[in-house]
């Protein structure tokens, strides 16, 4: 059996997405290094920036393994960047919350991320990024 033209293009997109993901993680590690963070730690902080969530929900939202998020959250707790609080919806699944220190780190990263995103995005049109985003969402819905 052979790929259709669209199937071949989709396969190329998948492979490029994997490469792009690796580059994003490396760029995130460089961006967060001055604050003694990593892309993985930043992902967890970003996931709870607006509201506390249980580890399992963070993992689902980010498409990550629950165990890896648990390890990162535990590490962040040891450094007093996050804390666990009772979850009114579930006795055993604690909520992961930002501490004051964690909130400060997120606020400090904000301008760095904005400058970086603006610099990278300046090389293309916003409509191109929006079209790519919509395509990724559409394909993602088909994968669910």
Steps between C-alpha positions, in 0.01 A plus 500: 500500500619852423433833668253730332639845424333634817617196701859559390474871588347412837787260574751772413309739727516250787876461465551876477278545808723262697809699395323828577400371845862419578608847389225661711613308808863600443400865450283485812789355699724787386231757584433361849858411597575838665211429742621145570201353317455276197237464231336217695482708817375801305224289345373403843515859625317622191233235543411628848560870442127578476367244746625205706458155346566140601805332347285271285315797349825684427626188323181464293498868405864490391495154340762373744535190715354546849814350657730751331280791611495356853882491509523860379232620744673323790829663404335842480339442840836420659624837375186673630397609150170313526305349786234232526162594645181309568272444204133548586406274205728209588641391836822343372582712192656811649503826305834640384514874577758770437671640807603865517841394375341306214278792404809723497681261266203488264479880500874529438483256208209686337696786341777260388246276326326797338828640363604155373159426341488843334852455361430154357154595369633814327639275224153394381151642464253463786252350253748222418535412868123514547450266202758256638332512841160429349641210298662350810172531692302342218741207467512467879123464515524218246757324718278502810 
